[in-house]
Amino acid sequence: MKNRLRELRAERQWSQGELAEKLGVSRQTINAIETEKYDPSLPLAFKIGLLFKQPIERIFAPEA
């Protein structure tokens, strides 16, 4: 799944570790989502949307 997580994190100058801590997941989870090797669960996707104050559709997009 395509996503803008790295871009949004960089705008706030957060490390992967800082973002992981805010979301209650591991840094490896953030890395896997950013590199599109892992799709987050729906609850985690909503948590990410709330943190960045954006609907999940603006952060995540299915592969075409």
mmCIF file of the N, C-alpha and C atoms, coordinates in Angstrom:
data_MODEL
# 
_entry.id   MODEL 
# 
loop_
_atom_site.group_PDB 
_atom_site.id 
_atom_site.type_symbol 
_atom_site.label_atom_id 
_atom_site.label_alt_id 
_atom_site.label_comp_id 
_atom_site.label_asym_id 
_atom_site.label_entity_id 
_atom_site.label_seq_id 
_atom_site.pdbx_PDB_ins_code 
_atom_site.Cartn_x 
_atom_site.Cartn_y 
_atom_site.Cartn_z 
_atom_site.occupancy 
_atom_site.B_iso_or_equiv 
_atom_site.pdbx_formal_charge 
_atom_site.auth_seq_id 
_atom_site.auth_comp_id 
_atom_site.auth_asym_id 
_atom_site.auth_atom_id 
_atom_site.pdbx_PDB_model_num 
ATOM 1   N N  . MET A 1 1  ? 0.839  -1.175 0.000  1.00 0.00 ? 1  MET A N  1 
ATOM 2   C CA . MET A 1 1  ? 0.000  0.000  0.000  1.00 0.00 ? 1  MET A CA 1 
ATOM 3   C C  . MET A 1 1  ? 0.888  1.243  0.000  1.00 0.00 ? 1  MET A C  1 
ATOM 4   N N  . LYS A 1 2  ? 0.621  2.145  -0.913 1.00 0.00 ? 2  LYS A N  1 
ATOM 5   C CA . LYS A 1 2  ? 1.358  3.405  -0.965 1.00 0.00 ? 2  LYS A CA 1 
ATOM 6   C C  . LYS A 1 2  ? 0.966  4.249  0.249  1.00 0.00 ? 2  LYS A C  1 
ATOM 7   N N  . ASN A 1 3  ? 1.916  5.033  0.745  1.00 0.00 ? 3  ASN A N  1 
ATOM 8   C CA . ASN A 1 3  ? 1.600  5.901  1.870  1.00 0.00 ? 3  ASN A CA 1 
ATOM 9   C C  . ASN A 1 3  ? 2.524  7.110  1.913  1.00 0.00 ? 3  ASN A C  1 
ATOM 10  N N  . ARG A 1 4  ? 2.104  8.110  2.670  1.00 0.00 ? 4  ARG A N  1 
ATOM 11  C CA . ARG A 1 4  ? 2.857  9.362  2.816  1.00 0.00 ? 4  ARG A CA 1 
ATOM 12  C C  . ARG A 1 4  ? 3.473  9.485  4.207  1.00 0.00 ? 4  ARG A C  1 
ATOM 13  N N  . LEU A 1 5  ? 3.615  8.370  4.900  1.00 0.00 ? 5  LEU A N  1 
ATOM 14  C CA . LEU A 1 5  ? 4.062  8.421  6.287  1.00 0.00 ? 5  LEU A CA 1 
ATOM 15  C C  . LEU A 1 5  ? 5.445  9.058  6.431  1.00 0.00 ? 5  LEU A C  1 
ATOM 16  N N  . ARG A 1 6  ? 6.383  8.668  5.590  1.00 0.00 ? 6  ARG A N  1 
ATOM 17  C CA . ARG A 1 6  ? 7.748  9.233  5.682  1.00 0.00 ? 6  ARG A CA 1 
ATOM 18  C C  . ARG A 1 6  ? 7.714  10.748 5.473  1.00 0.00 ? 6  ARG A C  1 
ATOM 19  N N  . GLU A 1 7  ? 6.955  11.183 4.485  1.00 0.00 ? 7  GLU A N  1 
ATOM 20  C CA . GLU A 1 7  ? 6.838  12.613 4.178  1.00 0.00 ? 7  GLU A CA 1 
ATOM 21  C C  . GLU A 1 7  ? 6.231  13.382 5.357  1.00 0.00 ? 7  GLU A C  1 
ATOM 22  N N  . LEU A 1 8  ? 5.155  12.857 5.927  1.00 0.00 ? 8  LEU A N  1 
ATOM 23  C CA . LEU A 1 8  ? 4.507  13.520 7.057  1.00 0.00 ? 8  LEU A CA 1 
ATOM 24  C C  . LEU A 1 8  ? 5.412  13.556 8.282  1.00 0.00 ? 8  LEU A C  1 
ATOM 25  N N  . ARG A 1 9  ? 6.129  12.470 8.508  1.00 0.00 ? 9  ARG A N  1 
ATOM 26  C CA . ARG A 1 9  ? 7.057  12.404 9.650  1.00 0.00 ? 9  ARG A CA 1 
ATOM 27  C C  . ARG A 1 9  ? 8.189  13.413 9.464  1.00 0.00 ? 9  ARG A C  1 
ATOM 28  N N  . ALA A 1 10 ? 8.716  13.498 8.239  1.00 0.00 ? 10 ALA A N  1 
ATOM 29  C CA . ALA A 1 10 ? 9.826  14.412 7.954  1.00 0.00 ? 10 ALA A CA 1 
ATOM 30  C C  . ALA A 1 10 ? 9.405  15.871 8.128  1.00 0.00 ? 10 ALA A C  1 
ATOM 31  N N  . GLU A 1 11 ? 8.170  16.195 7.751  1.00 0.00 ? 11 GLU A N  1 
ATOM 32  C CA . GLU A 1 11 ? 7.666  17.566 7.916  1.00 0.00 ? 11 GLU A CA 1 
ATOM 33  C C  . GLU A 1 11 ? 7.721  17.998 9.375  1.00 0.00 ? 11 GLU A C  1 
ATOM 34  N N  . ARG A 1 12 ? 7.558  17.057 10.274 1.00 0.00 ? 12 ARG A N  1 
ATOM 35  C CA . ARG A 1 12 ? 7.559  17.360 11.709 1.00 0.00 ? 12 ARG A CA 1 
ATOM 36  C C  . ARG A 1 12 ? 8.927  17.121 12.350 1.00 0.00 ? 12 ARG A C  1 
ATOM 37  N N  . GLN A 1 13 ? 9.875  16.689 11.538 1.00 0.00 ? 13 GLN A N  1 
ATOM 38  C CA . GLN A 1 13 ? 11.241 16.406 11.994 1.00 0.00 ? 13 GLN A CA 1 
ATOM 39  C C  . GLN A 1 13 ? 11.265 15.383 13.117 1.00 0.00 ? 13 GLN A C  1 
ATOM 40  N N  . TRP A 1 14 ? 10.412 14.361 12.985 1.00 0.00 ? 14 TRP A N  1 
ATOM 41  C CA . TRP A 1 14 ? 10.383 13.258 13.937 1.00 0.00 ? 14 TRP A CA 1 
ATOM 42  C C  . TRP A 1 14 ? 11.214 12.106 13.389 1.00 0.00 ? 14 TRP A C  1 
ATOM 43  N N  . SER A 1 15 ? 11.934 11.431 14.255 1.00 0.00 ? 15 SER A N  1 
ATOM 44  C CA . SER A 1 15 ? 12.627 10.203 13.855 1.00 0.00 ? 15 SER A CA 1 
ATOM 45  C C  . SER A 1 15 ? 11.606 9.075  13.807 1.00 0.00 ? 15 SER A C  1 
ATOM 46  N N  . GLN A 1 16 ? 11.993 7.975  13.208 1.00 0.00 ? 16 GLN A N  1 
ATOM 47  C CA . GLN A 1 16 ? 11.104 6.802  13.208 1.00 0.00 ? 16 GLN A CA 1 
ATOM 48  C C  . GLN A 1 16 ? 10.814 6.375  14.640 1.00 0.00 ? 16 GLN A C  1 
ATOM 49  N N  . GLY A 1 17 ? 11.822 6.452  15.491 1.00 0.00 ? 17 GLY A N  1 
ATOM 50  C CA . GLY A 1 17 ? 11.650 6.076  16.891 1.00 0.00 ? 17 GLY A CA 1 
ATOM 51  C C  . GLY A 1 17 ? 10.656 6.971  17.616 1.00 0.00 ? 17 GLY A C  1 
ATOM 52  N N  . GLU A 1 18 ? 10.733 8.280  17.350 1.00 0.00 ? 18 GLU A N  1 
ATOM 53  C CA . GLU A 1 18 ? 9.798  9.210  17.990 1.00 0.00 ? 18 GLU A CA 1 
ATOM 54  C C  . GLU A 1 18 ? 8.366  8.937  17.547 1.00 0.00 ? 18 GLU A C  1 
ATOM 55  N N  . LEU A 1 19 ? 8.178  8.712  16.247 1.00 0.00 ? 19 LEU A N  1 
ATOM 56  C CA . LEU A 1 19 ? 6.841  8.413  15.739 1.00 0.00 ? 19 LEU A CA 1 
ATOM 57  C C  . LEU A 1 19 ? 6.330  7.100  16.326 1.00 0.00 ? 19 LEU A C  1 
ATOM 58  N N  . ALA A 1 20 ? 7.206  6.111  16.381 1.00 0.00 ? 20 ALA A N  1 
ATOM 59  C CA . ALA A 1 20 ? 6.824  4.819  16.937 1.00 0.00 ? 20 ALA A CA 1 
ATOM 60  C C  . ALA A 1 20 ? 6.352  4.970  18.378 1.00 0.00 ? 20 ALA A C  1 
ATOM 61  N N  . GLU A 1 21 ? 7.065  5.768  19.149 1.00 0.00 ? 21 GLU A N  1 
ATOM 62  C CA . GLU A 1 21 ? 6.700  5.980  20.551 1.00 0.00 ? 21 GLU A CA 1 
ATOM 63  C C  . GLU A 1 21 ? 5.325  6.648  20.666 1.00 0.00 ? 21 GLU A C  1 
ATOM 64  N N  . LYS A 1 22 ? 5.063  7.635  19.821 1.00 0.00 ? 22 LYS A N  1 
ATOM 65  C CA . LYS A 1 22 ? 3.775  8.331  19.839 1.00 0.00 ? 22 LYS A CA 1 
ATOM 66  C C  . LYS A 1 22 ? 2.620  7.390  19.495 1.00 0.00 ? 22 LYS A C  1 
ATOM 67  N N  . LEU A 1 23 ? 2.901  6.384  18.649 1.00 0.00 ? 23 LEU A N  1 
ATOM 68  C CA . LEU A 1 23 ? 1.861  5.459  18.203 1.00 0.00 ? 23 LEU A CA 1 
ATOM 69  C C  . LEU A 1 23 ? 1.811  4.166  19.018 1.00 0.00 ? 23 LEU A C  1 
ATOM 70  N N  . GLY A 1 24 ? 2.806  3.946  19.877 1.00 0.00 ? 24 GLY A N  1 
ATOM 71  C CA . GLY A 1 24 ? 2.831  2.734  20.685 1.00 0.00 ? 24 GLY A CA 1 
ATOM 72  C C  . GLY A 1 24 ? 3.205  1.490  19.901 1.00 0.00 ? 24 GLY A C  1 
ATOM 73  N N  . VAL A 1 25 ? 4.072  1.675  18.887 1.00 0.00 ? 25 VAL A N  1 
ATOM 74  C CA . VAL A 1 25 ? 4.559  0.543  18.090 1.00 0.00 ? 25 VAL A CA 1 
ATOM 75  C C  . VAL A 1 25 ? 6.087  0.589  18.065 1.00 0.00 ? 25 VAL A C  1 
ATOM 76  N N  . SER A 1 26 ? 6.709  -0.390 17.434 1.00 0.00 ? 26 SER A N  1 
ATOM 77  C CA . SER A 1 26 ? 8.166  -0.413 17.354 1.00 0.00 ? 26 SER A CA 1 
ATOM 78  C C  . SER A 1 26 ? 8.665  0.440  16.180 1.00 0.00 ? 26 SER A C  1 
ATOM 79  N N  . ARG A 1 27 ? 9.916  0.846  16.274 1.00 0.00 ? 27 ARG A N  1 
ATOM 80  C CA . ARG A 1 27 ? 10.532 1.593  15.171 1.00 0.00 ? 27 ARG A CA 1 
ATOM 81  C C  . ARG A 1 27 ? 10.544 0.741  13.913 1.00 0.00 ? 27 ARG A C  1 
ATOM 82  N N  . GLN A 1 28 ? 10.724 -0.569 14.084 1.00 0.00 ? 28 GLN A N  1 
ATOM 83  C CA . GLN A 1 28 ? 10.735 -1.475 12.938 1.00 0.00 ? 28 GLN A CA 1 
ATOM 84  C C  . GLN A 1 28 ? 9.385  -1.478 12.223 1.00 0.00 ? 28 GLN A C  1 
ATOM 85  N N  . THR A 1 29 ? 8.301  -1.337 12.980 1.00 0.00 ? 29 THR A N  1 
ATOM 86  C CA . THR A 1 29 ? 6.967  -1.261 12.372 1.00 0.00 ? 29 THR A CA 1 
ATOM 87  C C  . THR A 1 29 ? 6.860  -0.018 11.501 1.00 0.00 ? 29 THR A C  1 
ATOM 88  N N  . ILE A 1 30 ? 7.337  1.110  12.004 1.00 0.00 ? 30 ILE A N  1 
ATOM 89  C CA . ILE A 1 30 ? 7.300  2.357  11.227 1.00 0.00 ? 30 ILE A CA 1 
ATOM 90  C C  . ILE A 1 30 ? 8.123  2.203  9.966  1.00 0.00 ? 30 ILE A C  1 
ATOM 91  N N  . ASN A 1 31 ? 9.313  1.626  10.092 1.00 0.00 ? 31 ASN A N  1 
ATOM 92  C CA . ASN A 1 31 ? 10.163 1.414  8.932  1.00 0.00 ? 31 ASN A CA 1 
ATOM 93  C C  . ASN A 1 31 ? 9.472  0.526  7.899  1.00 0.00 ? 31 ASN A C  1 
ATOM 94  N N  . ALA A 1 32 ? 8.852  -0.537 8.347  1.00 0.00 ? 32 ALA A N  1 
ATOM 95  C CA . ALA A 1 32 ? 8.182  -1.467 7.434  1.00 0.00 ? 32 ALA A CA 1 
ATOM 96  C C  . ALA A 1 32 ? 6.998  -0.800 6.725  1.00 0.00 ? 32 ALA A C  1 
ATOM 97  N N  . ILE A 1 33 ? 6.267  0.056  7.431  1.00 0.00 ? 33 ILE A N  1 
ATOM 98  C CA . ILE A 1 33 ? 5.151  0.772  6.794  1.00 0.00 ? 33 ILE A CA 1 
ATOM 99  C C  . ILE A 1 33 ? 5.698  1.757  5.763  1.00 0.00 ? 33 ILE A C  1 
ATOM 100 N N  . GLU A 1 34 ? 6.721  2.515  6.141  1.00 0.00 ? 34 GLU A N  1 
ATOM 101 C CA . GLU A 1 34 ? 7.289  3.513  5.230  1.00 0.00 ? 34 GLU A CA 1 
ATOM 102 C C  . GLU A 1 34 ? 7.872  2.886  3.968  1.00 0.00 ? 34 GLU A C  1 
ATOM 103 N N  . THR A 1 35 ? 8.442  1.712  4.086  1.00 0.00 ? 35 THR A N  1 
ATOM 104 C CA . THR A 1 35 ? 9.035  1.049  2.922  1.00 0.00 ? 35 THR A CA 1 
ATOM 105 C C  . THR A 1 35 ? 8.032  0.148  2.208  1.00 0.00 ? 35 THR A C  1 
ATOM 106 N N  . GLU A 1 36 ? 6.782  0.236  2.632  1.00 0.00 ? 36 GLU A N  1 
ATOM 107 C CA . GLU A 1 36 ? 5.664  -0.485 2.015  1.00 0.00 ? 36 GLU A CA 1 
ATOM 108 C C  . GLU A 1 36 ? 5.821  -2.007 2.061  1.00 0.00 ? 36 GLU A C  1 
ATOM 109 N N  . LYS A 1 37 ? 6.485  -2.484 3.116  1.00 0.00 ? 37 LYS A N  1 
ATOM 110 C CA . LYS A 1 37 ? 6.626  -3.924 3.331  1.00 0.00 ? 37 LYS A CA 1 
ATOM 111 C C  . LYS A 1 37 ? 5.557  -4.445 4.283  1.00 0.00 ? 37 LYS A C  1 
ATOM 112 N N  . TYR A 1 38 ? 4.822  -3.512 4.906  1.00 0.00 ? 38 TYR A N  1 
ATOM 113 C CA . TYR A 1 38 ? 3.812  -3.880 5.896  1.00 0.00 ? 38 TYR A CA 1 
ATOM 114 C C  . TYR A 1 38 ? 2.660  -2.886 5.814  1.00 0.00 ? 38 TYR A C  1 
ATOM 115 N N  . ASP A 1 39 ? 1.441  -3.401 5.761  1.00 0.00 ? 39 ASP A N  1 
ATOM 116 C CA . ASP A 1 39 ? 0.255  -2.549 5.799  1.00 0.00 ? 39 ASP A CA 1 
ATOM 117 C C  . ASP A 1 39 ? -0.241 -2.503 7.238  1.00 0.00 ? 39 ASP A C  1 
ATOM 118 N N  . PRO A 1 40 ? -0.463 -1.304 7.765  1.00 0.00 ? 40 PRO A N  1 
ATOM 119 C CA . PRO A 1 40 ? -0.916 -1.211 9.152  1.00 0.00 ? 40 PRO A CA 1 
ATOM 120 C C  . PRO A 1 40 ? -2.329 -1.768 9.328  1.00 0.00 ? 40 PRO A C  1 
ATOM 121 N N  . SER A 1 41 ? -2.623 -2.200 10.528 1.00 0.00 ? 41 SER A N  1 
ATOM 122 C CA . SER A 1 41 ? -3.992 -2.613 10.847 1.00 0.00 ? 41 SER A CA 1 
ATOM 123 C C  . SER A 1 41 ? -4.889 -1.386 10.744 1.00 0.00 ? 41 SER A C  1 
ATOM 124 N N  . LEU A 1 42 ? -6.164 -1.612 10.636 1.00 0.00 ? 42 LEU A N  1 
ATOM 125 C CA . LEU A 1 42 ? -7.102 -0.490 10.561 1.00 0.00 ? 42 LEU A CA 1 
ATOM 126 C C  . LEU A 1 42 ? -7.034 0.386  11.808 1.00 0.00 ? 42 LEU A C  1 
ATOM 127 N N  . PRO A 1 43 ? -6.999 -0.198 13.021 1.00 0.00 ? 43 PRO A N  1 
ATOM 128 C CA . PRO A 1 43 ? -6.870 0.670  14.205 1.00 0.00 ? 43 PRO A CA 1 
ATOM 129 C C  . PRO A 1 43 ? -5.590 1.512  14.191 1.00 0.00 ? 43 PRO A C  1 
ATOM 130 N N  . LEU A 1 44 ? -4.474 0.937  13.727 1.00 0.00 ? 44 LEU A N  1 
ATOM 131 C CA . LEU A 1 44 ? -3.227 1.703  13.661 1.00 0.00 ? 44 LEU A CA 1 
ATOM 132 C C  . LEU A 1 44 ? -3.329 2.789  12.590 1.00 0.00 ? 44 LEU A C  1 
ATOM 133 N N  . ALA A 1 45 ? -3.933 2.481  11.460 1.00 0.00 ? 45 ALA A N  1 
ATOM 134 C CA . ALA A 1 45 ? -4.103 3.486  10.405 1.00 0.00 ? 45 ALA A CA 1 
ATOM 135 C C  . ALA A 1 45 ? -4.919 4.673  10.931 1.00 0.00 ? 45 ALA A C  1 
ATOM 136 N N  . PHE A 1 46 ? -5.991 4.392  11.682 1.00 0.00 ? 46 PHE A N  1 
ATOM 137 C CA . PHE A 1 46 ? -6.792 5.477  12.249 1.00 0.00 ? 46 PHE A CA 1 
ATOM 138 C C  . PHE A 1 46 ? -5.985 6.280  13.272 1.00 0.00 ? 46 PHE A C  1 
ATOM 139 N N  . LYS A 1 47 ? -5.165 5.600  14.049 1.00 0.00 ? 47 LYS A N  1 
ATOM 140 C CA . LYS A 1 47 ? -4.317 6.276  15.034 1.00 0.00 ? 47 LYS A CA 1 
ATOM 141 C C  . LYS A 1 47 ? -3.333 7.218  14.332 1.00 0.00 ? 47 LYS A C  1 
ATOM 142 N N  . ILE A 1 48 ? -2.778 6.752  13.219 1.00 0.00 ? 48 ILE A N  1 
ATOM 143 C CA . ILE A 1 48 ? -1.859 7.579  12.426 1.00 0.00 ? 48 ILE A CA 1 
ATOM 144 C C  . ILE A 1 48 ? -2.607 8.792  11.876 1.00 0.00 ? 48 ILE A C  1 
ATOM 145 N N  . GLY A 1 49 ? -3.808 8.571  11.360 1.00 0.00 ? 49 GLY A N  1 
ATOM 146 C CA . GLY A 1 49 ? -4.619 9.673  10.843 1.00 0.00 ? 49 GLY A CA 1 
ATOM 147 C C  . GLY A 1 49 ? -4.909 10.718 11.908 1.00 0.00 ? 49 GLY A C  1 
ATOM 148 N N  . LEU A 1 50 ? -5.268 10.265 13.094 1.00 0.00 ? 50 LEU A N  1 
ATOM 149 C CA . LEU A 1 50 ? -5.546 11.194 14.196 1.00 0.00 ? 50 LEU A CA 1 
ATOM 150 C C  . LEU A 1 50 ? -4.301 11.982 14.586 1.00 0.00 ? 50 LEU A C  1 
ATOM 151 N N  . LEU A 1 51 ? -3.165 11.299 14.651 1.00 0.00 ? 51 LEU A N  1 
ATOM 152 C CA . LEU A 1 51 ? -1.919 11.960 15.037 1.00 0.00 ? 51 LEU A CA 1 
ATOM 153 C C  . LEU A 1 51 ? -1.558 13.070 14.050 1.00 0.00 ? 51 LEU A C  1 
ATOM 154 N N  . PHE A 1 52 ? -1.717 12.783 12.750 1.00 0.00 ? 52 PHE A N  1 
ATOM 155 C CA . PHE A 1 52 ? -1.366 13.766 11.721 1.00 0.00 ? 52 PHE A CA 1 
ATOM 156 C C  . PHE A 1 52 ? -2.538 14.659 11.328 1.00 0.00 ? 52 PHE A C  1 
ATOM 157 N N  . LYS A 1 53 ? -3.700 14.465 11.986 1.00 0.00 ? 53 LYS A N  1 
ATOM 158 C CA . LYS A 1 53 ? -4.898 15.271 11.728 1.00 0.00 ? 53 LYS A CA 1 
ATOM 159 C C  . LYS A 1 53 ? -5.287 15.243 10.256 1.00 0.00 ? 53 LYS A C  1 
ATOM 160 N N  . GLN A 1 54 ? -5.281 14.029 9.692  1.00 0.00 ? 54 GLN A N  1 
ATOM 161 C CA . GLN A 1 54 ? -5.666 13.835 8.296  1.00 0.00 ? 54 GLN A CA 1 
ATOM 162 C C  . GLN A 1 54 ? -6.474 12.555 8.182  1.00 0.00 ? 54 GLN A C  1 
ATOM 163 N N  . PRO A 1 55 ? -7.425 12.532 7.235  1.00 0.00 ? 55 PRO A N  1 
ATOM 164 C CA . PRO A 1 55 ? -8.149 11.274 7.017  1.00 0.00 ? 55 PRO A CA 1 
ATOM 165 C C  . PRO A 1 55 ? -7.194 10.218 6.470  1.00 0.00 ? 55 PRO A C  1 
ATOM 166 N N  . ILE A 1 56 ? -7.434 8.968  6.811  1.00 0.00 ? 56 ILE A N  1 
ATOM 167 C CA . ILE A 1 56 ? -6.502 7.920  6.384  1.00 0.00 ? 56 ILE A CA 1 
ATOM 168 C C  . ILE A 1 56 ? -6.387 7.836  4.863  1.00 0.00 ? 56 ILE A C  1 
ATOM 169 N N  . GLU A 1 57 ? -7.428 8.271  4.136  1.00 0.00 ? 57 GLU A N  1 
ATOM 170 C CA . GLU A 1 57 ? -7.360 8.245  2.687  1.00 0.00 ? 57 GLU A CA 1 
ATOM 171 C C  . GLU A 1 57 ? -6.314 9.202  2.126  1.00 0.00 ? 57 GLU A C  1 
ATOM 172 N N  . ARG A 1 58 ? -5.927 10.212 2.900  1.00 0.00 ? 58 ARG A N  1 
ATOM 173 C CA . ARG A 1 58 ? -4.888 11.143 2.452  1.00 0.00 ? 58 ARG A CA 1 
ATOM 174 C C  . ARG A 1 58 ? -3.500 10.644 2.796  1.00 0.00 ? 58 ARG A C  1 
ATOM 175 N N  . ILE A 1 59 ? -3.422 9.631  3.646  1.00 0.00 ? 59 ILE A N  1 
ATOM 176 C CA . ILE A 1 59 ? -2.125 9.076  4.042  1.00 0.00 ? 59 ILE A CA 1 
ATOM 177 C C  . ILE A 1 59 ? -1.855 7.777  3.313  1.00 0.00 ? 59 ILE A C  1 
ATOM 178 N N  . PHE A 1 60 ? -2.880 6.947  3.174  1.00 0.00 ? 60 PHE A N  1 
ATOM 179 C CA . PHE A 1 60 ? -2.714 5.627  2.573  1.00 0.00 ? 60 PHE A CA 1 
ATOM 180 C C  . PHE A 1 60 ? -3.547 5.509  1.298  1.00 0.00 ? 60 PHE A C  1 
ATOM 181 N N  . ALA A 1 61 ? -2.974 4.868  0.292  1.00 0.00 ? 61 ALA A N  1 
ATOM 182 C CA . ALA A 1 61 ? -3.708 4.637  -0.965 1.00 0.00 ? 61 ALA A CA 1 
ATOM 183 C C  . ALA A 1 61 ? -3.399 3.235  -1.438 1.00 0.00 ? 61 ALA A C  1 
ATOM 184 N N  . PRO A 1 62 ? -4.427 2.506  -1.878 1.00 0.00 ? 62 PRO A N  1 
ATOM 185 C CA . PRO A 1 62 ? -4.176 1.153  -2.379 1.00 0.00 ? 62 PRO A CA 1 
ATOM 186 C C  . PRO A 1 62 ? -3.338 1.188  -3.653 1.00 0.00 ? 62 PRO A C  1 
ATOM 187 N N  . GLU A 1 63 ? -2.602 0.115  -3.886 1.00 0.00 ? 63 GLU A N  1 
ATOM 188 C CA . GLU A 1 63 ? -1.828 -0.008 -5.130 1.00 0.00 ? 63 GLU A CA 1 
ATOM 189 C C  . GLU A 1 63 ? -2.807 -0.044 -6.301 1.00 0.00 ? 63 GLU A C  1 
ATOM 190 N N  . ALA A 1 64 ? -2.451 0.608  -7.363 1.00 0.00 ? 64 ALA A N  1 
ATOM 191 C CA . ALA A 1 64 ? -3.345 0.624  -8.538 1.00 0.00 ? 64 ALA A CA 1 
ATOM 192 C C  . ALA A 1 64 ? -3.258 -0.655 -9.328 1.00 0.00 ? 64 ALA A C  1 
# 
